[in-house]
Amino acid sequence: MSTHHTPGRPPYAGTRAPRLAASDAFNAHMARGWGAPDVVVPVIPGAPEAAADHRRRLSERIGARDAVVSAGRAPLRNGDAMYGFRADSDFVWLTGVQAEDGVLVLRASGGGHDATLYLPPPAKPGESDFFGNAAYGELWVGPSPDLAAWAEAFGIAVEPRAALDGVLDTLDGALASPSVDDDLVRRFGLKPSEDLARALSDLRMIKDDWEIGQLREAIDHTVTGFDAVAREVPRAIGGLGERWLQGTFDRHARTFGNGPGYSTIVGSGPHAPTLHWVRCDGPVLPDMPLLLDMGVEANSLYTADVTRTIPPSGTFSPVQRQVHDLVEKSHRAGMAQIRPGVEYLDFHFASMEVIAQGLHDWGLLDVSVDEALSPGGQQHRRWLVCGIGHHLGLDVHDCAHSDYPTYQAAPLAPGVVMTVEPGLYFHAHDETVPPELRGIGVRLEDDLLVTADGAEVLSDALPIDAAGIERWTTERIGDA
């Protein structure tokens, strides 16, 4: 009998579990007998070419300065569990690559920049990390492309991540984007740069043809996601509630894209006026409006952002329709301002004028429309405190590092993709409005592309008028 076997207990019970990496026999056994599986580099068609052009545009913008941009790492969720990884948007815009802990170095050279991508190589059979590293070991994450495959697929020089320190040590105050790890910034004297962040944000405002194609794909899948959600409304009313509809869309987004582009909002009745109702832990009430704010993020990471408010019964009540009609009127007024040469914020003011006038006509404002619209007034914003539009792209609120003159005060130009999303939000506990309005929240949101002579509503497959939404909803809940 083994000296490590206590009667009544398993062999070696009571001893410390062995560390596999410390076992020469185990390492030798794990190093042999593995085939070479085919590994496909995850490339979105057209992404390498688009990224190369994006790097060229950035190079022209920043001049003879070195720059460093990182993909980032997945944040800790709890314990030793991590959130799912999503690469930094600037990094993706410049590389097309979605590899965790990747770093792009742009080194000024001649009239442009030499680009090198530093990636952690996969841990393959024969290395202890093959079975011992949950982040890069192929036994944990599956077969992965080697660095040469990444380089060939994306047309960019690729080096091992371990070589990055030596390169950064030779740079003199390179500009660092917000995604670059603080430790790298500190150790190598990198310069966190608002100018770099702003340059990237500004450049991302005008989408090229490839980017517009990716946004069209994301929006098309979002429209079919709305269809899938509407068909599940009867089951949600039957007891499964808001979370069932949230899960329905999130599953759809994960199936037809990378996932939802932001936390899916499903708000029924008194939850609809809560602007970011992502808890989705309530029932779906058959006689109250159901607000759905949802967007598919394509596999390229470009996202849609669309909202409709539907009647779960198939019909709005008269007061619900009254609210919806005012929001629709505001929505159309805002969208009418989207065309080249018009200052960005004109759509905001056009939508707000309609809302203020409507609320005044209902007797909800105790001041004139002019006073409400004035900068020192804004009383109508009690029921619409949020902004009513934004740039759209790799981020749902895209280009957030741009400054006011470049963003809100700039004229619209062809290639801009943006949302228009007015709403009215009457909270159930708001005693300043009549009881029949309390608990009603309505939002309409569409994604628009500024064209050479106007705008294209990319999400126009979904109706925006109350009668059209009623028909659309009835068709789907009737088929459920």
Phi, psi and omega per residue, in radians:
M1 nan 2.479 -3.137
S2 -1.093 2.523 3.080
T3 -1.249 -0.176 -3.141
H4 -1.769 0.285 -3.110
H5 -2.055 1.955 3.060
T6 -1.570 2.238 -3.132
P7 -0.897 2.327 3.118
G8 1.530 -0.068 3.133
R9 -2.216 2.750 3.111
P10 -1.142 2.760 3.075
P11 -0.967 2.373 3.095
Y12 1.200 0.143 3.036
A13 -1.041 2.430 -3.117
G14 1.634 -0.095 3.074
T15 -1.818 2.896 3.082
R16 -1.235 2.371 3.093
A17 -1.068 2.399 -3.054
P18 -1.206 2.578 3.006
R19 -1.487 2.069 -3.052
L20 -1.057 -0.655 -3.111
A21 -1.114 -0.378 -3.114
A22 -1.512 -0.100 -3.092
S23 -1.659 1.928 3.122
D24 -1.075 -0.675 -3.124
A25 -1.124 -0.765 3.138
F26 -1.121 -0.776 -3.140
N27 -1.056 -0.733 3.129
A28 -1.137 -0.696 -3.128
H29 -1.174 -0.682 -3.105
M30 -1.311 -0.330 -3.058
A31 -1.410 -0.235 -3.030
R32 -2.084 2.770 3.010
G33 1.501 0.304 3.141
W34 -1.825 2.314 3.037
G35 -1.364 3.116 3.136
A36 -1.939 1.639 -3.104
P37 -1.200 2.656 3.044
D38 -1.262 2.268 -3.140
V39 -2.121 2.166 -3.139
V40 -1.700 2.221 3.074
V41 -1.213 2.249 -3.113
P42 -1.286 1.681 -3.110
V43 -2.082 2.151 2.982
I44 -1.362 2.189 -3.117
P45 -0.912 2.266 3.137
G46 1.577 -0.244 -3.084
A47 -1.136 -0.767 -3.129
P48 -1.058 -0.722 -3.121
E49 -1.194 -0.721 3.102
A50 -1.095 -0.752 -3.122
A51 -1.118 -0.690 3.122
A52 -1.073 -0.714 3.107
D53 -1.193 -0.616 3.097
H54 -1.115 -0.700 3.106
R55 -1.121 -0.678 3.101
R56 -1.073 -0.753 -3.128
R57 -1.147 -0.703 3.101
L58 -1.145 -0.705 -3.141
S59 -1.022 -0.742 3.105
E60 -1.109 -0.569 -3.064
R61 -1.333 -0.722 -2.983
I62 -1.663 -0.175 3.102
G63 1.201 -2.651 -3.004
A64 -1.461 0.970 3.083
R65 -2.176 2.384 3.059
D66 -1.260 2.661 -3.133
A67 -2.505 2.607 3.128
V68 -2.280 2.258 3.141
V69 -2.329 2.337 -3.057
S70 -1.984 2.661 3.034
A71 -1.339 -0.491 -3.089
G72 1.542 -3.138 3.122
R73 -2.271 2.744 3.072
A74 -1.143 2.329 3.122
P75 -1.321 2.724 3.110
L76 -1.209 2.306 3.084
R77 -1.553 -0.978 3.045
N78 -2.994 2.651 -3.124
G79 0.980 -2.143 3.062
D80 -1.949 0.336 3.118
A81 -1.669 2.369 -3.094
M82 -1.873 2.676 2.921
Y83 -1.192 2.810 3.045
G84 -1.107 2.509 -3.102
F85 -1.396 2.394 3.000
R86 -2.386 2.092 -3.029
A87 -1.158 2.612 3.078
D88 -1.015 2.414 -3.025
S89 -1.155 -0.704 3.110
D90 -1.084 -0.718 3.113
F91 -1.065 -0.792 -3.139
V92 -1.132 -0.693 3.140
W93 -1.079 -0.598 -3.088
L94 -1.556 -0.324 -3.048
T95 -2.193 -0.538 -2.975
G96 1.369 -0.040 -3.037
V97 -1.683 2.487 3.112
Q98 -2.148 1.016 -3.093
A99 -1.896 2.220 -3.113
E100 -1.095 2.436 3.097
D101 1.176 0.296 3.043
G102 -1.305 2.614 3.111
V103 -2.379 2.271 3.073
L104 -1.780 2.225 3.053
V105 -1.970 2.136 3.067
L106 -1.874 1.943 -3.060
R107 -1.859 2.110 -3.121
A108 -1.020 2.317 -3.106
S109 -2.690 2.056 -3.128
G110 1.072 -2.195 -3.133
G111 -1.667 0.184 -3.113
G112 -2.620 -2.462 -3.124
H113 -2.428 2.479 2.949
D114 -1.573 2.241 -3.081
A115 -1.837 2.274 3.039
T116 -2.328 2.337 -3.136
L117 -1.837 2.244 3.136
Y118 -1.897 2.079 -3.080
L119 -2.206 2.569 3.002
P120 -1.225 2.141 3.103
P121 -1.224 2.621 3.093
P122 -1.168 2.620 3.099
A123 -1.609 1.995 -2.999
K124 -1.852 2.999 3.124
P125 -0.922 2.418 -3.077
G126 1.794 -0.258 3.075
E127 -1.879 2.510 3.140
S128 -1.141 -0.506 3.113
D129 -1.185 -0.290 3.099
F130 -0.922 -0.712 3.125
F131 -1.978 -0.163 -3.004
G132 -1.872 -0.039 -3.104
N133 -2.143 1.916 -3.062
A134 -1.257 -0.249 -3.138
A135 -1.535 -0.672 -3.029
Y136 -2.219 -0.131 3.128
G137 -1.239 2.228 -3.059
E138 -1.140 -0.381 3.084
L139 -1.202 -0.397 3.125
W140 -1.646 -0.772 -2.988
V141 -1.890 -0.055 3.138
G142 1.630 2.863 3.122
P143 -1.004 2.398 -3.054
S144 -2.260 2.686 3.133
P145 -1.148 2.552 3.023
D146 -1.451 3.036 -3.016
L147 -1.152 -0.606 3.125
A148 -1.113 -0.618 3.121
A149 -1.189 -0.703 3.063
W150 -1.049 -0.786 -3.107
A151 -1.081 -0.767 -3.134
E152 -1.162 -0.719 -3.068
A153 -1.204 -0.617 -3.038
F154 -1.877 -0.026 3.077
G155 1.091 0.697 -3.117
I156 -2.460 2.562 3.091
A157 -1.140 2.321 -3.122
V158 -2.234 2.269 3.128
E159 -2.226 2.796 3.123
P160 -1.150 2.538 -3.115
R161 -0.994 -0.544 -3.120
A162 -1.126 -0.344 3.141
A163 -1.477 -0.102 -3.031
L164 -1.128 -0.741 -3.076
D165 -0.994 -0.752 -3.128
G166 -1.111 -0.580 3.132
V167 -1.302 -0.799 -3.130
L168 -1.074 -0.518 -3.125
D169 -1.172 -0.330 -3.117
T170 -1.681 -0.114 -3.138
L171 -1.526 2.621 -3.108
D172 -1.983 1.634 3.074
G173 1.146 0.764 3.126
A174 -1.086 2.571 3.090
L175 -1.244 2.397 -3.132
A176 -2.064 2.303 3.070
S177 -1.319 2.887 -3.118
P178 -1.040 -0.355 -3.097
S179 -1.393 -0.207 -3.061
V180 -1.261 2.342 -3.084
D181 -1.027 2.391 -3.121
D182 -1.005 -0.587 -3.126
D183 -1.130 -0.727 3.096
L184 -1.124 -0.742 3.133
V185 -1.020 -0.796 -3.075
R186 -1.226 -0.804 -3.025
R187 -1.222 -0.539 -3.012
F188 -2.023 0.221 3.050
G189 1.099 0.557 3.071
L190 -1.218 2.756 -3.076
K191 -1.940 1.771 3.040
P192 -0.949 2.185 -2.904
S193 -2.173 1.989 2.988
E194 -1.161 -0.548 3.123
D195 -1.100 -0.739 3.124
L196 -1.158 -0.801 3.131
A197 -1.052 -0.734 -3.133
R198 -1.188 -0.693 3.126
A199 -1.064 -0.798 3.130
L200 -1.103 -0.734 3.136
S201 -1.107 -0.788 3.135
D202 -1.084 -0.766 -3.107
L203 -1.148 -0.565 -3.112
R204 -1.316 -0.151 -3.138
M205 -1.148 -0.676 -3.115
I206 -1.693 1.943 -3.094
K207 -1.445 2.422 3.042
D208 -1.471 3.091 -3.044
D209 -1.071 -0.657 -3.134
W210 -1.137 -0.758 3.134
E211 -1.109 -0.708 3.119
I212 -1.092 -0.673 3.072
G213 -1.082 -0.695 3.108
Q214 -1.146 -0.698 3.106
L215 -1.164 -0.674 3.076
R216 -1.037 -0.755 3.132
E217 -1.086 -0.794 3.135
A218 -1.073 -0.723 -3.116
I219 -1.221 -0.716 3.112
D220 -1.048 -0.756 3.114
H221 -1.196 -0.515 3.078
T222 -1.168 -0.718 3.114
V223 -1.054 -0.777 3.105
T224 -1.207 -0.458 3.041
G225 -1.175 -0.680 3.037
F226 -1.041 -0.722 3.117
D227 -1.046 -0.814 -3.139
A228 -1.080 -0.695 -3.139
V229 -1.172 -0.788 -3.110
A230 -1.039 -0.626 -3.129
R231 -1.202 -0.325 3.135
E232 -1.660 -0.001 -3.103
V233 -1.022 -0.762 3.112
P234 -1.002 -0.696 3.118
R235 -1.185 -0.649 3.096
A236 -1.119 -0.745 3.076
I237 -1.093 -0.607 -3.093
G238 -1.240 -0.016 3.055
G239 2.383 -0.285 -3.091
L240 -1.399 -0.422 2.924
G241 1.311 -2.953 -3.061
E242 -1.017 -0.678 -3.031
R243 -1.156 -0.513 3.093
W244 -1.123 -0.714 3.136
L245 -1.244 -0.688 3.055
Q246 -1.033 -0.802 3.133
G247 -1.150 -0.605 3.094
T248 -1.062 -0.825 -3.132
F249 -1.202 -0.728 -3.111
D250 -1.098 -0.658 3.074
R251 -1.123 -0.754 3.113
H252 -1.054 -0.784 -3.121
A253 -1.130 -0.659 3.139
R254 -1.249 -0.505 -3.135
T255 -1.360 -0.729 -3.038
F256 -1.828 0.087 3.093
G257 -2.801 -2.804 3.106
N258 -1.335 -0.369 -3.102
G259 2.521 -2.985 3.048
P260 -1.199 2.502 -3.115
G261 -1.339 -0.217 3.113
Y262 -2.881 3.030 -3.116
S263 -1.153 2.101 -3.067
T264 -1.118 2.315 -3.126
I265 -1.832 2.115 3.040
V266 -2.272 1.884 -3.080
G267 -2.178 2.065 3.122
S268 -1.818 2.373 3.032
G269 0.957 -2.143 -3.049
P270 -1.126 -0.228 3.076
H271 -1.471 -0.372 -3.086
A272 -1.062 -0.626 3.121
P273 -1.252 -0.218 3.107
T274 -1.358 2.029 -2.897
L275 -1.036 -0.739 3.141
H276 -2.041 1.104 3.130
W277 -1.415 1.518 -3.115
V278 -1.825 -0.106 3.077
R279 -1.141 -0.710 3.053
C280 0.854 0.847 -3.091
D281 -1.986 0.352 -3.117
G282 -1.911 3.047 3.075
P283 -1.339 2.860 2.974
V284 -1.777 2.009 -3.057
L285 -1.551 2.246 -3.026
P286 -1.179 -0.426 -3.034
D287 -1.843 0.204 -3.122
M288 -2.160 2.575 3.130
P289 -1.012 2.545 -3.139
L290 -2.038 1.975 -3.099
L291 -1.621 2.213 -3.108
L292 -2.154 1.940 3.104
D293 -2.034 1.865 -2.906
M294 -2.537 2.587 3.104
G295 -2.684 2.295 3.024
V296 -1.453 2.328 2.958
E297 -1.645 2.061 3.134
A298 -1.113 2.915 3.125
N299 -1.101 -0.369 3.051
S300 -1.389 -0.126 3.119
L301 1.463 0.119 2.978
Y302 -1.395 2.398 -2.968
T303 -2.117 2.642 2.957
A304 -1.608 2.936 3.090
D305 -2.735 1.735 -3.006
V306 -2.289 2.473 3.075
T307 -2.323 2.395 2.937
R308 -2.380 2.625 3.049
T309 -2.033 2.086 -3.008
I310 -2.060 2.715 3.048
P311 -1.602 1.983 -3.094
P312 -1.008 -0.472 3.106
S313 -1.405 -0.236 -3.065
G314 1.761 -0.172 -3.088
T315 -2.477 2.291 3.000
F316 -1.314 2.538 2.960
S317 -1.247 2.865 3.141
P318 -0.964 -0.741 -3.111
V319 -1.274 -0.614 3.071
Q320 -1.117 -0.712 3.126
R321 -1.170 -0.626 3.098
Q322 -1.039 -0.784 3.112
V323 -1.130 -0.809 -3.120
H324 -1.067 -0.712 -3.131
D325 -1.093 -0.670 3.121
L326 -1.191 -0.724 3.098
V327 -1.111 -0.714 3.116
E328 -1.077 -0.765 3.122
K329 -1.055 -0.746 3.096
S330 -1.115 -0.723 -3.129
H331 -1.081 -0.804 -3.135
R332 -1.151 -0.656 3.112
A333 -1.117 -0.704 3.108
G334 -1.166 -0.798 -3.111
M335 -1.121 -0.523 3.142
A336 -1.128 -0.319 -3.141
Q337 -1.542 -0.086 -3.048
I338 -1.514 1.767 3.109
R339 -2.875 2.804 -3.091
P340 -1.056 2.475 3.060
G341 1.546 -0.261 3.118
V342 -1.443 2.363 3.135
E343 -1.086 2.420 -3.008
Y344 -0.825 -0.858 -2.995
L345 -1.323 -0.058 3.141
D346 -1.024 -0.629 -3.141
F347 -1.120 -0.631 3.129
H348 -1.089 -0.855 -3.095
F349 -1.196 -0.606 3.111
A350 -1.145 -0.753 3.117
S351 -1.146 -0.738 -3.102
M352 -1.151 -0.614 3.110
E353 -1.058 -0.734 3.125
V354 -1.126 -0.768 3.140
I355 -1.088 -0.830 -3.114
A356 -1.078 -0.751 3.140
Q357 -1.119 -0.739 -3.139
G358 -1.125 -0.765 3.115
L359 -1.129 -0.631 3.085
H360 -1.140 -0.736 3.126
D361 -1.102 -0.516 3.113
W362 -1.432 -0.097 -3.138
G363 1.429 0.323 -3.112
L364 -1.566 -0.278 3.122
L365 -1.784 2.322 3.100
D366 -1.710 0.281 3.051
V367 -2.310 2.966 3.099
S368 -1.238 2.846 3.077
V369 -1.072 -0.733 -3.140
D370 -1.050 -0.753 -3.140
E371 -1.169 -0.692 3.130
A372 -1.100 -0.698 -3.103
L373 -1.328 -0.306 -3.110
S374 -1.170 2.658 -3.131
P375 -0.969 -0.551 -3.139
G376 -1.537 0.033 -3.140
G377 -1.806 -1.667 3.067
Q378 1.204 0.410 -3.115
Q379 -1.062 -0.554 3.141
H380 -1.126 -0.352 -3.101
R381 -1.273 -0.104 3.016
R382 -0.929 -0.622 -3.074
W383 -1.838 0.222 3.091
L384 -2.821 1.201 -3.002
V385 -1.369 -0.287 -3.039
C386 -1.550 2.925 2.960
G387 -1.200 2.879 -3.063
I388 -2.149 0.594 3.041
G389 2.912 2.863 -3.101
H390 -2.964 2.820 2.995
H391 -1.115 2.674 -3.091
L392 -2.342 2.447 3.126
G393 -3.120 -2.144 3.073
L394 -1.178 -0.503 3.012
D395 -1.918 2.578 3.112
V396 -1.127 -0.650 2.959
H397 -1.860 1.429 -2.954
D398 -1.327 2.762 2.996
C399 1.101 0.625 -3.006
A400 -1.243 -0.250 -3.138
H401 -1.566 -0.056 3.098
S402 -1.240 2.647 -3.130
D403 -1.570 3.053 -3.031
Y404 -1.020 -0.835 -3.113
P405 -1.071 -0.555 -3.095
T406 -1.478 -0.440 -3.074
Y407 -1.806 -1.481 -2.979
Q408 -1.152 -0.530 -3.072
A409 -1.711 0.026 -3.070
A410 -1.503 2.621 3.023
P411 -1.257 2.525 3.081
L412 -1.180 2.593 -3.116
A413 -2.379 2.669 3.084
P414 -0.963 2.389 -3.109
G415 1.791 -0.229 3.038
V416 -1.263 2.349 3.004
V417 -2.080 2.237 -3.018
M418 -2.575 2.902 3.081
T419 -1.888 2.707 2.920
V420 -2.206 2.184 -3.002
E421 -2.591 1.172 3.038
P422 -1.273 2.830 3.101
G423 -2.852 3.043 2.996
L424 -2.360 2.332 -2.990
Y425 -2.309 1.759 -3.124
F426 -1.818 1.765 -3.075
H427 -1.188 2.613 -3.069
A428 -1.117 -0.419 -3.118
H429 -1.808 0.287 3.119
D430 -1.528 1.805 -3.048
E431 -1.446 0.046 3.098
T432 -1.521 -0.097 3.139
V433 -2.037 2.722 3.130
P434 -1.049 2.636 -3.101
P435 -0.951 -0.593 -3.078
E436 -1.205 -0.314 3.102
L437 -1.587 -0.353 -3.027
R438 -1.151 2.335 3.129
G439 1.553 0.114 3.111
I440 -1.783 2.202 3.032
G441 -2.268 2.245 -3.111
V442 -2.336 2.293 3.020
R443 -2.410 2.483 2.964
L444 -2.115 2.304 -3.135
E445 -2.476 2.235 3.079
D446 -2.220 2.770 3.114
D447 -1.871 2.192 -3.033
L448 -2.136 2.477 3.039
L449 -1.862 2.166 3.042
V450 -1.309 2.178 -3.127
T451 -1.860 -3.052 -3.098
A452 -1.138 -0.503 -3.073
D453 -2.271 0.260 3.142
G454 2.978 -2.257 3.136
A455 -2.632 2.619 3.033
E456 -1.978 2.220 3.086
V457 -1.458 1.842 -3.044
L458 -1.246 -0.370 -3.093
S459 -1.835 0.423 -3.015
D460 -1.325 0.045 3.028
A461 -1.197 -0.298 3.074
L462 -1.742 2.359 3.123
P463 -1.209 2.759 3.078
I464 -2.108 -0.280 3.119
D465 -1.459 2.665 -3.037
A466 -1.046 -0.753 -3.127
A467 -1.122 -0.724 3.121
G468 -1.141 -0.689 3.111
I469 -1.165 -0.671 3.086
E470 -1.070 -0.805 3.128
R471 -1.092 -0.813 -3.121
W472 -1.024 -0.778 -3.121
T473 -1.157 -0.809 -3.091
T474 -1.060 -0.717 3.109
E475 -1.017 -0.660 -3.054
R476 -1.480 -0.734 3.124
I477 -1.236 -0.437 3.085
G478 -1.254 -0.460 3.124
D479 -1.533 -0.144 -3.038
A480 -1.219 nan nan
